[in-house]
Amino acid sequence: MMTSRRFYLNTAAAVSLVALATAPSSAVAQNAVTLDNDDIGGVVNGPGGPEAGVWVVAETTDLPTRFARMVVTDDRGRYVLPDLPKAKYKIWVRGYGLIDSAHVDGEPGQHLDLTAVRAPNEAAAAQYYPAIYWYSMMKIPDNSQFDGQHGIPSGVNQQEWLTTIKNRACIGCHQIGQLSTRTVPAAFGNFKSGEDAWIRRTQSGQAAELMVNPLAGALGGAPYKYFGDWTDRVAKGELPHAKPERPQGVERNIVVTTWDWGDEKHYLHDLIASDRRYPTVNAYGPLYGSTEYATDSLPILDPKTNNATVFHAPVRDPSMPESLGPGHAAMLTPLQPSAYWGNEKIWDSRVNNHNSMIDQNGRVWLAAAIRAGDNPDFCKKGSEHPSAKLFPIERNVRQMSVLDPKTMKYTFVDTCFGTHHLQFAYDANNTVWASGGGQVLGWVNTKMFDETGDAAKSQGWTAFVLDTNGNGKRDDYVEPNQPIDPTKDKRIAGGFYAVMPNPADGSIWGTVGVFGGKGAVVRVDPGSNPPATALSEIYNIPLPGYGPRGGDIDSKGVVWVSLASGHIGSFDRRLCKGPLNGPNATGDHCPEGWKFYRYPGPGFEGIGDNSAEASYYSWVDQHNTFGLGDDVPMSTGNLNDGLIALKDGKMVTLRVPYPLGFYAKGFDGRIDDPNAGWKGRGLWTTSGDRTPWLKEGGKGRKPMVVHFQLRPDPLAH
């Protein structure tokens, strides 16, 4: 296989973009836009007249960090870039069916009419398609291949295959299908086949084990043939079998703003902007990033000043090892050289902050390591701690900490249970619940911790116990590998990935089976005296859904989950018809509670109706922070270059058109000013791909903060 040459964007034909300097004609007057002195606007025309549904991008490096704002043209090709900071901008047009127009200079207050450039051929046009259009070209083995006789391990089925190459691996860390992944870097050399190239590619860098083990282990190496065939066909000139539509309806009202933060070697997992219970907290305030395994330098962006800084998070034990190697999702050193960084070790975190949440006082709570893995004695067998007496824990690799932005004081919160995602409950104790505890669900009573400073006294955890004897209380239980005993309850392995406090009834929900086993959601009712009173319920995901990852809950208690099947799934416990406890309430007892909504974008051919989308996380806008309404579920559109909202049964794509390759792992909503209309609301996210150098622009690209706002129309300013 020959490695593909890189296609460089932003090198359009030399077509000038002209600001009108003469009196407008009647046609231009009809299309005129009104501007303030901090706006840039005009009309985009192409060979056939006004270009509707294309993006106008304004970018500057005059501010403390790179800044860009993007809008979509209306049905007459008109655009307004609103409320731009004072700077000199490069402005151009990008859209489906086009290639990038030449960049022109502009400043706020100017009227600029722009000329779009039609793509000279389908191949040129396809370079601007979202990754899903390229990724869906990959061939998926049909059901006849999963018989143990075709190189695929016996016991693996098509759903397991798709779950692995989508939500469990691959797209769990990268956007697959953008230019950098549908081609093979020349630095790797030449290979006899695409299969050999992919075997080498997945051994690169400090995440090699996470790539190799699922593909070569669980799936027996069989996917390499299919990945190799895909990139071989792309290298020979094959193009996607579907074409994207230009933004329609409310998608044309979206304003996208991006800022660079962090650095070119260290990725961002996600960010936090406000308290999701009270979304006016931290109004107009800084954004705080989570860098996971990459670095202990946590980025902070002040969107008012466009200034990006870092906070160097400490650990309680400076002699603790790095949070890399066995037991972690990253290695100490590269297995094979990276095509971009060679043998350089670029990740070195101890803090390993996976995600953060802001509380009602504006403090930032981090799922962050503070020490080595061995737990203190109060967590272990023999302790008098109420939770340890029921389920002792010997070790965990990530705890909690708190940053007070007013003083920049950083406080350690030592937890026995592991942490991964954090969420605050809707209770008087401002309890923070954590996923990542493995076989337990853990919590910290933050009110008590603030009053006492006693982490041991303020925390608790519980195993996941089903009420299979049906008496409505928690009793002795059989273990997960033991058969049901009609006189006892049953413990299940659990393992929350997402964690979701229910504002309707105080229960805590989570997604389970993310990395193995049957996918499901679990409900935990803490009861009056947890952990002694905590009882769980489990609800398996029926077909056509499978492969859960992240999820969230709405104000009515409906759970929304990202699925590898290419859906967002909803589960409403109120729809269940049968008993919710007892010997038959072990997972398959409420399929009627589930509904499925297909994500946008093309699917893999030959396996029925599907979307190739592999959403990493879902979030519910409980407070209309964006403008589509209360309780609108949204997902990361990891192959669609943006976010995806489900509004009145229809999918709305919030796309980041530049740079190509945008990939989010989480997002947040904030209301800066409830009286300021669309300007006072918005969604905040960051680019969460583990390899920021794989998006458009290549090596040197930094992670970004992204702000989505929804105008009442495409010309509002």
C-alpha positions in Angstrom: 0.0 0.0 0.0 1.3 3.5 -0.8 0.9 6.1 1.9 -1.4 9.0 0.8 -0.1 12.5 0.4 -1.7 15.1 2.7 -4.5 17.2 1.2 -4.0 20.8 2.3 -7.1 22.8 2.9 -7.4 26.6 2.6 -5.6 26.7 -0.8 -8.5 27.6 -3.0 -8.4 29.0 -6.5 -7.4 32.7 -6.5 -10.8 34.2 -6.4 -10.9 37.7 -4.9 -13.4 38.5 -2.2 -14.5 42.1 -2.6 -16.1 44.6 -0.2 -18.5 46.8 -2.1 -17.2 50.3 -2.5 -19.8 51.7 -4.8 -23.5 52.5 -4.5 -25.5 49.2 -4.2 -27.6 47.9 -7.1 -31.2 47.2 -6.4 -30.4 43.5 -6.1 -27.7 44.2 -3.6 -30.0 46.6 -1.7 -32.6 43.8 -1.4 -30.0 41.6 0.3 -28.5 44.3 2.5 -27.7 43.5 6.1 -27.6 45.9 9.0 -24.5 45.9 11.1 -23.2 47.4 14.4 -19.7 48.6 14.7 -18.6 45.2 16.2 -20.1 43.1 13.4 -19.0 42.0 9.9 -21.6 41.0 7.4 -22.6 40.9 3.8 -23.7 38.4 1.1 -22.0 35.2 -0.2 -22.5 34.6 -3.9 -21.4 31.7 -6.0 -21.6 30.9 -9.7 -25.3 30.3 -9.5 -26.2 33.3 -7.2 -26.5 33.5 -3.5 -25.1 30.6 -1.5 -27.4 29.5 1.3 -26.3 27.3 4.2 -22.6 27.8 3.9 -20.2 29.0 6.6 -18.4 32.2 6.9 -15.4 32.0 9.1 -13.5 34.9 10.8 -10.2 34.1 12.5 -7.6 36.2 14.2 -4.4 35.8 16.1 -4.3 39.4 17.3 -5.9 38.5 20.7 -4.1 36.8 23.6 -5.1 33.4 22.0 -6.3 32.3 18.6 -9.9 33.2 18.2 -12.5 32.3 15.5 -16.2 32.9 15.0 -18.4 31.1 12.4 -21.9 31.6 11.2 -24.2 30.2 8.5 -25.7 32.1 5.6 -29.4 32.4 5.3 -31.6 31.4 2.3 -30.4 34.6 0.4 -26.8 34.1 1.1 -26.6 36.8 3.8 -24.5 36.5 6.9 -23.6 38.5 10.0 -20.6 37.7 12.2 -21.8 39.3 15.5 -20.0 40.9 18.4 -16.5 40.5 17.3 -13.6 41.6 19.6 -11.6 44.4 18.1 -8.9 42.8 15.9 -7.9 42.2 12.3 -9.5 39.1 10.9 -9.0 36.7 8.0 -12.4 35.8 6.5 -13.4 33.1 4.1 -16.3 30.9 3.0 -16.5 27.1 3.5 -19.4 24.8 2.6 -20.4 21.5 1.2 -20.0 21.5 -2.6 -17.3 24.1 -2.3 -13.6 24.5 -1.6 -12.4 27.2 0.7 -12.4 30.6 -0.8 -9.3 32.8 -0.6 -8.9 34.6 2.8 -9.6 38.3 2.9 -8.9 40.9 5.5 -11.7 42.4 7.6 -12.4 44.4 10.7 -15.5 44.8 12.8 -17.9 47.3 11.3 -17.1 46.4 7.7 -19.6 45.2 5.1 -17.9 42.4 3.1 -19.6 40.6 0.2 -17.8 37.3 -0.4 -17.5 34.9 -3.4 -17.8 31.2 -2.8 -15.7 28.8 -4.9 -17.4 25.7 -6.3 -15.4 22.5 -5.9 -13.8 21.5 -9.3 -14.8 17.8 -8.7 -16.3 15.4 -6.2 -13.0 14.5 -4.8 -12.2 18.1 -3.9 -15.6 18.6 -2.4 -15.4 15.4 -0.3 -12.3 16.8 1.6 -14.7 19.0 3.6 -17.2 16.3 4.5 -17.5 15.3 8.2 -15.6 12.2 9.2 -18.7 10.0 9.3 -19.0 10.2 5.5 -15.6 8.6 5.1 -15.8 6.2 8.1 -19.1 4.8 6.8 -17.1 3.5 3.8 -15.6 0.8 6.0 -16.9 -2.7 5.4 -18.4 -4.5 8.3 -18.4 -8.3 8.4 -21.9 -9.7 7.8 -23.5 -12.1 10.2 -22.3 -15.1 8.3 -18.7 -14.2 9.2 -19.3 -14.5 12.9 -19.2 -18.3 13.1 -15.6 -18.8 14.3 -14.5 -19.9 10.9 -13.5 -16.6 9.2 -10.7 -15.2 11.4 -13.1 -13.7 14.0 -13.0 -15.3 17.4 -16.0 -17.5 18.2 -18.4 -15.9 20.6 -18.0 -12.5 19.0 -21.1 -11.2 17.1 -21.7 -8.2 14.9 -22.9 -6.1 17.8 -19.8 -6.8 19.8 -17.6 -6.0 16.8 -19.4 -2.6 16.2 -19.3 -1.8 19.9 -15.6 -2.4 20.1 -14.6 -0.4 17.0 -16.9 2.4 18.0 -17.7 3.1 21.6 -15.3 0.8 23.5 -12.2 1.6 21.5 -11.1 3.7 18.5 -13.8 6.4 18.5 -13.8 6.4 22.3 -10.5 8.3 21.9 -10.3 9.6 18.4 -12.4 10.9 15.5 -12.0 8.2 12.9 -12.5 9.2 9.2 -11.0 12.6 9.2 -8.0 13.1 6.9 -5.4 12.0 9.3 -7.0 8.6 10.0 -8.3 7.8 6.5 -4.7 8.1 5.3 -1.5 6.6 6.6 1.4 8.9 7.6 4.4 8.7 5.4 6.6 8.6 8.5 5.5 5.0 9.1 7.1 3.9 5.8 5.7 1.7 3.1 3.7 -1.5 3.7 2.6 -4.4 1.6 -1.0 -3.8 2.6 -3.2 -1.5 4.5 -3.6 -4.3 7.1 0.1 -4.2 7.8 0.0 -0.4 8.0 -2.8 -0.5 10.6 -1.0 -3.1 12.7 2.0 -0.7 12.9 -0.2 2.4 13.4 -2.0 1.1 16.4 1.4 0.4 18.2 2.2 4.1 18.2 2.5 6.3 21.3 1.5 6.0 24.9 -2.0 4.7 24.2 -0.9 1.7 22.1 -2.2 -0.8 24.5 -5.7 0.7 24.3 -5.6 0.3 20.5 -3.9 -3.1 20.2 -5.7 -5.0 23.0 -9.3 -4.6 21.8 -8.4 -5.1 18.1 -5.8 -7.9 18.4 -7.1 -9.4 21.6 -10.9 -9.4 21.9 -11.4 -9.4 18.1 -8.4 -11.6 17.3 -6.8 -9.1 15.0 -9.5 -9.4 12.4 -10.4 -5.7 12.3 -6.9 -4.8 10.9 -8.0 -6.3 7.5 -11.1 -4.2 7.4 -9.3 -1.0 8.4 -6.6 -1.7 5.9 -9.0 -2.3 3.1 -10.7 1.0 4.0 -7.6 3.1 3.7 -6.4 1.2 0.6 -9.7 2.1 -1.1 -9.4 5.7 0.0 -5.8 5.9 -1.3 -7.0 4.6 -4.7 -9.6 7.4 -4.9 -12.8 5.9 -3.7 -15.2 8.5 -2.3 -18.0 8.4 0.3 -21.2 6.8 -0.8 -23.3 9.7 0.7 -23.0 13.5 0.7 -23.8 15.8 3.6 -26.6 18.3 3.4 -26.0 22.0 4.2 -27.3 23.3 7.5 -31.1 23.7 7.5 -33.7 25.4 9.7 -32.4 26.4 13.2 -28.9 25.0 12.2 -28.5 28.2 10.3 -29.0 30.3 13.4 -26.0 28.8 15.3 -23.0 30.9 16.1 -19.8 29.0 16.9 -16.8 30.6 18.6 -13.5 28.9 19.3 -10.4 29.8 21.4 -7.2 27.9 21.6 -5.9 26.8 25.0 -3.5 24.3 26.4 -0.7 23.3 24.1 0.0 21.2 21.1 1.1 18.0 22.9 -1.5 17.7 25.7 -5.1 16.9 25.0 -8.2 18.0 26.9 -10.8 15.5 28.0 -13.5 18.0 28.7 -14.4 21.3 30.5 -16.8 22.8 33.0 -18.6 26.1 32.9 -21.2 26.2 35.6 -23.3 24.2 38.1 -25.6 22.2 36.0 -28.3 22.5 38.7 -28.0 26.3 38.8 -26.7 27.4 35.4 -26.2 31.1 36.3 -23.3 30.1 38.6 -20.0 31.4 37.3 -21.8 33.7 34.8 -19.3 35.2 32.3 -16.6 33.4 34.3 -13.6 31.2 33.3 -13.8 27.8 31.8 -11.8 25.0 33.5 -10.3 22.1 31.5 -9.6 18.5 32.4 -6.4 17.0 31.0 -6.8 13.4 32.1 -3.5 11.5 31.5 -1.9 14.3 29.5 -0.6 16.8 32.0 -1.1 18.3 35.5 -1.2 21.8 33.9 -5.0 22.4 33.8 -6.0 25.1 31.2 -8.3 28.0 32.1 -9.9 30.3 29.6 -11.4 33.7 30.4 -13.8 34.4 27.5 -14.2 38.0 28.5 -10.5 38.8 28.0 -9.7 36.0 25.5 -6.9 35.0 27.8 -5.8 31.4 28.3 -3.7 30.4 31.4 -2.9 27.2 33.3 -3.2 26.0 36.8 -0.6 23.5 37.9 -2.5 21.0 40.0 -0.6 19.5 42.9 -0.8 16.0 44.5 -0.7 15.4 48.3 2.1 12.9 47.9 4.9 14.3 45.6 6.6 10.9 45.6 3.6 9.1 44.1 4.2 7.5 40.7 2.8 9.0 37.5 -0.8 7.9 36.8 0.4 5.8 33.8 1.1 2.2 33.2 -0.7 -0.9 34.6 -4.2 0.0 35.9 -4.4 3.1 33.7 -5.6 3.9 30.2 -2.2 5.1 29.1 1.4 3.8 29.1 4.5 5.2 30.8 6.4 5.2 27.5 5.5 4.8 23.8 5.4 1.2 22.5 6.4 2.4 19.0 7.3 5.9 17.7 4.6 8.3 16.9 4.5 9.6 13.3 4.3 13.1 14.9 6.4 13.0 18.1 8.7 10.0 17.6 9.8 8.3 20.8 9.1 11.4 22.9 7.1 10.8 26.0 4.5 13.6 25.9 2.1 12.5 28.7 3.3 12.7 32.3 0.3 13.3 34.6 -0.1 12.4 38.2 -3.3 14.3 38.9 -5.1 12.5 36.0 -8.1 14.8 36.3 -10.8 13.0 34.2 -13.6 15.5 34.7 -14.7 18.4 36.9 -17.9 19.9 38.2 -18.7 23.4 39.5 -20.7 23.6 42.7 -23.3 26.2 43.9 -20.5 28.4 45.3 -18.5 28.4 42.0 -15.8 26.0 43.3 -14.4 23.4 40.9 -14.5 19.7 42.1 -12.1 17.5 40.3 -12.1 13.7 39.7 -8.3 13.8 40.3 -5.7 11.6 41.9 -4.0 12.9 45.0 -1.9 9.9 46.1 -0.8 6.4 45.1 -3.3 3.6 44.8 -3.1 2.0 48.2 -6.1 3.1 50.3 -6.0 4.4 53.9 -7.0 1.9 56.7 -10.4 3.4 57.1 -11.4 2.0 53.7 -10.2 -1.5 54.3 -11.4 -4.7 56.0 -11.5 -4.3 59.7 -12.5 -0.6 59.6 -15.5 0.7 61.5 -16.5 2.9 58.7 -20.1 2.0 57.8 -19.4 1.5 54.1 -16.1 -0.4 54.7 -17.9 -2.8 57.1 -20.3 -3.8 54.3 -17.8 -3.6 51.3 -14.2 -2.8 52.1 -12.0 -1.3 49.3 -8.2 -1.9 49.2 -7.1 0.6 46.6 -8.2 3.0 43.9 -6.2 5.2 41.5 -8.2 8.4 41.4 -9.8 10.4 44.2 -11.2 14.0 44.4 -10.0 17.5 45.0 -11.5 21.0 45.1 -10.2 24.3 43.6 -11.6 27.6 44.9 -11.1 30.1 42.0 -11.4 33.0 44.4 -8.3 32.1 46.3 -6.9 29.3 44.0 -6.7 27.1 47.2 -6.6 23.5 46.2 -8.0 21.0 48.7 -7.5 17.2 48.7 -10.5 14.9 49.3 -9.3 11.4 49.9 -11.9 8.9 48.8 -11.8 5.1 49.2 -13.8 4.6 46.0 -12.4 5.5 42.6 -13.7 8.5 40.7 -14.3 9.1 37.0 -17.3 11.4 36.3 -18.8 13.6 39.1 -22.3 14.9 39.4 -24.0 16.9 42.2 -27.3 15.7 43.6 -30.4 17.9 44.1 -30.3 17.7 47.9 -29.6 19.8 51.0 -26.2 18.2 51.4 -25.0 19.0 47.9 -23.9 15.4 47.7 -21.4 14.8 44.9 -21.7 11.3 43.3 -18.9 9.6 41.4 -18.8 7.0 38.7 -15.5 5.0 38.4 -15.8 3.1 41.6 -16.0 -0.3 39.9 -18.1 -2.5 42.0 -19.4 0.3 44.2 -21.1 3.7 43.8 -19.5 6.4 45.9 -20.5 9.8 47.2 -19.2 12.8 49.3 -21.5 14.9 51.5 -19.9 18.2 50.6 -21.9 20.1 53.2 -20.4 17.9 55.9 -16.9 18.1 54.4 -17.1 21.9 54.3 -18.2 22.0 58.0 -15.7 19.4 59.3 -12.9 18.9 56.7 -13.2 15.2 57.5 -13.1 13.3 54.2 -13.6 9.9 55.9 -16.7 11.0 57.8 -18.2 12.8 54.8 -18.0 9.9 52.3 -19.8 6.6 51.7 -20.2 3.9 49.1 -22.4 1.0 48.3 -22.4 -2.2 46.3 -25.1 -2.7 43.7 -27.7 -5.0 45.3 -30.9 -6.1 43.6 -34.0 -6.8 45.7 -34.5 -10.3 44.1 -36.4 -11.7 47.1 -38.9 -8.9 46.6 -39.5 -7.8 50.2 -38.6 -4.1 49.6 -35.5 -4.0 51.7 -31.8 -4.8 51.5 -30.9 -8.2 52.9 -28.0 -10.6 52.7 -27.2 -11.3 49.0 -25.6 -13.8 46.7 -22.6 -12.8 44.6 -22.8 -11.9 40.9 -21.5 -15.4 39.8 -24.0 -17.2 42.0 -27.6 -18.3 41.1 -30.6 -16.4 42.6 -31.6 -17.5 46.0 -35.3 -16.8 46.7 -34.5 -15.9 50.3 -31.8 -13.4 49.5 -31.0 -10.5 47.4 -28.4 -10.5 44.6 -25.3 -8.3 44.1 -24.5 -7.3 40.5 -21.0 -6.2 39.3 -22.3 -2.7 38.3 -19.5 -0.4 37.3 -21.0 3.0 36.6 -19.5 4.8 33.6 -21.9 7.8 33.6 -23.5 8.9 36.8 -26.9 10.7 36.9 -28.6 12.0 40.0 -32.3 12.1 39.4 -33.9 15.5 40.2 -37.3 14.0 40.3 -36.9 11.4 43.1 -33.3 11.5 44.4 -32.3 8.2 42.9 -28.9 7.8 41.2 -28.6 6.3 37.7 -25.6 5.1 35.7 -24.6 3.3 32.5 -23.0 -0.1 32.9 -21.5 -2.7 30.6 -19.6 -0.1 28.7 -16.4 -2.1 28.4 -17.8 -5.6 28.6 -20.9 -7.6 29.3 -24.5 -6.6 28.7 -25.2 -2.9 28.3 -27.7 -1.5 30.7 -28.7 1.3 33.0 -28.8 0.9 36.7 -30.9 2.8 39.3 -29.7 3.1 42.9 -32.2 4.2 45.6 -30.0 5.2 48.5 -32.8 4.9 51.0 -32.9 6.5 54.4 -29.6 5.2 55.7 -27.1 4.4 52.9 -25.3 2.1 52.3 -27.3 -0.2 54.6 -30.6 0.7 52.8 -29.3 1.2 49.2 -31.1 -0.9 46.6 -30.5 -1.2 42.9 -32.5 -1.9 39.8 -31.0 -2.9 36.4 -32.6 -2.4 32.9 -30.8 -4.0 30.0 -30.8 -2.3 26.6 -32.9 -4.2 24.0 -32.3 -4.3 20.3 -31.9 -2.3 18.1 -29.9 -0.5 20.8 -26.5 -1.7 22.2 -23.2 -0.5 23.4 -23.8 2.3 26.0 -21.2 4.9 26.8 -22.1 8.3 28.5 -25.6 9.3 29.6 -27.6 11.9 31.4 -31.1 12.4 32.9 -33.8 15.0 32.4 -35.9 16.8 35.1 -38.6 14.1 34.9 -36.2 11.2 35.5 -35.9 10.0 31.9 -32.4 8.6 31.2 -30.7 9.4 27.8 -27.8 7.3 26.7 -25.3 7.4 23.8 -25.2 4.0 22.0 -22.8 2.3 19.7 -25.8 1.2 17.7 -25.9 4.7 16.3 -28.8 5.9 18.5 -29.5 8.0 21.5 -31.7 5.8 23.7 -34.1 6.9 26.3 -35.4 4.9 29.3 -38.5 5.9 31.2 -39.0 3.8 34.3 -42.6 5.1 34.5 -43.5 3.0 31.4 -42.6 -0.3 33.0 -45.6 -2.7 33.3 -44.2 -5.5 35.5 -42.7 -5.7 39.0 -39.5 -3.7 39.4 -38.2 -6.1 42.1 -38.3 -9.8 42.7 -36.7 -12.9 41.1 -37.6 -11.8 37.5 -36.4 -8.2 37.8 -32.9 -8.9 36.7 -32.5 -6.7 33.6 -34.9 -7.9 30.8 -38.1 -7.0 32.6 -38.9 -3.6 31.1 -38.1 -3.4 27.3 -41.2 -1.1 27.0 -39.3 1.6 28.9 -36.8 2.0 26.0 -37.0 4.2 22.9 -34.4 4.8 20.2 -33.6 7.7 18.0 -31.1 7.3 15.1 -28.3 9.7 14.9 -27.7 11.7 11.7 -25.2 10.8 9.1 -24.7 7.8 6.8 -24.4 4.2 8.0 -22.3 1.2 7.1 -23.5 -0.5 4.0 -24.9 -4.0 4.1 -26.0 -4.2 7.7 -29.5 -2.5 7.5 -30.6 1.0 8.5 -27.9 2.5 10.8 -25.8 5.5 11.5 -22.0 5.1 11.8 -22.0 7.7 14.5 -20.4 6.6 17.7 -21.4 9.2 20.3 -19.2 9.4 23.4 -21.5 11.2 25.8 -25.0 12.5 26.2 -26.2 15.5 28.2 -29.6 16.9 28.9 -30.2 20.7 28.8 -32.5 20.8 31.8 -32.6 24.6 32.0 -32.8 25.7 28.3 -29.2 27.0 28.5 -28.9 26.8 24.7 -32.3 28.0 23.5 -34.0 24.9 22.1 -36.1 24.4 25.3 -36.0 22.7 28.6 -35.0 19.0 28.9 -33.6 18.8 25.3 -31.2 15.8 25.2 -28.0 16.3 23.3 -25.0 14.1 22.4 -21.5 14.5 21.3 -21.5 14.0 17.5 -18.0 12.6 17.4 -18.0 11.7 13.7 -20.3 14.7 12.8 -17.8 17.4 13.8 -20.1 18.8 16.5 -22.9 18.2 18.9 -26.3 16.7 18.2 -29.6 17.8 19.8 -32.9 15.9 19.7 -35.7 18.5 19.4 -39.3 17.3 18.9 -38.1 14.0 17.5 -35.7 15.6 15.0 -32.0 15.7 15.1 -30.3 19.2 15.0 -26.5 19.2 14.3 -24.4 21.9 15.9 -21.4 21.6 13.6 -17.9 23.1 14.0 -16.9 23.6 10.4 -13.3 24.8 11.2 -10.9 23.2 11.9 -12.2 19.9 10.5 -11.9 17.1 13.0 -13.7 18.6 16.0 -14.4 15.9 18.6 -16.0 16.5 22.1 -16.1 14.2 25.1 -18.4 16.3 27.3 -20.1 19.7 27.4 -21.9 22.0 29.7 -24.5 24.8 29.5 -24.4 28.2 31.1 -26.7 31.2 31.4 -24.6 34.3 31.7 -27.5 36.7 31.7 -31.1 35.4 31.7 -32.3 38.8 30.5 -29.9 39.1 27.5 -31.7 36.7 25.1 -29.6 34.5 23.0 -26.4 36.4 23.9 -26.8 35.4 27.5 -27.0 31.7 26.9 -24.9 29.0 25.3 -23.2 25.6 25.4 -19.5 25.2 26.2 -17.3 22.3 25.2 -13.7 21.5 24.2 -12.0 19.4 21.6 -11.4 16.1 23.5 -9.5 14.0 20.9 -6.5 12.4 22.6 -4.4 13.6 19.6 -5.1 17.3 18.8 -2.6 17.1 16.0 -4.9 14.9 14.0 -7.4 17.6 13.2 -7.1 20.1 10.3 -3.9 22.0 10.6 -1.9 19.0 11.8 1.0 19.1 14.2 1.0 22.3 16.2 -2.8 22.5 16.5 -3.9 23.1 20.1 -7.1 22.0 21.8 -9.9 24.5 21.7 -12.7 25.9 23.8 -16.0 25.9 21.7 -19.0 28.1 22.5 -22.3 27.4 20.7 -25.1 30.1 20.7 -28.5 30.0 19.0 -29.8 33.2 17.5 -33.4 33.7 16.6 -32.4 34.1 13.0 -29.2 34.0 10.9 -28.8 37.8 10.9 -29.4 38.6 14.6 -26.6 40.7 16.2 
